[in-house]
Amino acid sequence: LDRTALFKLSYGLYIIGVKDGDKYGGCVVNTVTQATASPITVTVCINKDNYTNECVKRSKEFTVSILSEHIDRGVIGVFGFSTGKDRDKFAEAPHSLTPAGLPYINKGVTGYLECRVIDFTDNFTHTVFIAEVREAENISDEPPMTYAYYHDVIKGKTPKNAPIYAGEPQAEPSGAYTCGVCGYVYPGGAEEFERLPEDYKCPVCGAVKSKFILKSGGNL
Ligand SMILES: Cc1cc2nc3c(=O)[nH]c(=O)nc-3n(C[C@H](O)[C@H](O)[C@H](O)COP(=O)(O)O)c2cc1C
């Protein structure tokens, strides 16, 4: 089996939003797909270890914020590389509530969907949710963020809870500064990195300069 054949599958990037009692939660996913047109349904795969998974199972409803290329990188950092178990992620991101009171990101997105879970099925590490779309709205004409753009243009990494995680990163050349939050490797070498202004932020997840770690060689 040549795993690289799977690298050619296409995806978008989204943030799932949930309401868990009086708390909000959510995470980045690349796995939202429209499944039927009448009624309009979507599927999404969410890792069983993710806080968002248990919230969707409990509340049976969620939003999908459709990320654009202009999404604040810090929002990807918060929703894609940290857990809502001990963090109020929506408090750190521009958001609004749907008429039903569910949170969605309102800046750096093309629009949002509000979905009601019809069914879900266990799929090894992930749960596949099937949901009916009961509300949908366009917010901007910004280009939607594709996974290819995230990976190839902004050099974004994918954590192990994502279904398309491709294994441990390869060894990096010694002297490479790497973001301690998302794993982005600064391409310009250690000396150049050290000369960057103190307000430099990771272009993938928005982490501050002090979160970068100098890899002294060998494996990450
Ligand atoms: C580019 C990208 C794609 C991701 N895709 C998925 C996905 O489809 N399903 C999933 O369960 N997690 C996915 N993740 C990982 C979750 O966003 C991540 O594990 C998050 O920290 C979970 O947060 P939670 O515990 O608050 O739910 C993805 C992350 C990134 C950065």
The ligand as a Gaussian input file, in Angstrom:
#p B3LYP/6-31G(d) Opt

LIG

0 1
 C       -5.277000      20.853000       9.798000
 C       -5.972000      20.093000      10.897000
 C       -6.959000      19.162000      10.595000
 C       -7.603000      18.437000      11.598000
 N       -8.606000      17.554000      11.285000
 C       -9.252000      16.880000      12.254000
 C      -10.384000      16.050000      11.952000
 O      -10.853000      15.951000      10.815000
 N      -10.936000      15.333000      12.978000
 C      -10.474000      15.416000      14.268000
 O      -11.010000      14.747000      15.152000
 N       -9.430000      16.236000      14.594000
 C       -8.836000      16.972000      13.613000
 N       -7.808000      17.819000      13.932000
 C       -7.272000      17.821000      15.324000
 C       -8.112000      18.612000      16.341000
 O       -8.419000      19.900000      15.860000
 C       -7.276000      18.713000      17.635000
 O       -6.997000      17.399000      18.117000
 C       -7.923000      19.564000      18.726000
 O       -6.912000      19.905000      19.664000
 C       -9.056000      18.870000      19.475000
 O       -9.584000      19.766000      20.417000
 P      -10.700000      19.366000      21.510000
 O      -10.082000      18.364000      22.448000
 O      -11.042000      20.659000      22.186000
 O      -11.873000      18.787000      20.763000
 C       -7.211000      18.614000      12.952000
 C       -6.247000      19.600000      13.276000
 C       -5.632000      20.338000      12.263000
 C       -4.618000      21.393000      12.627000

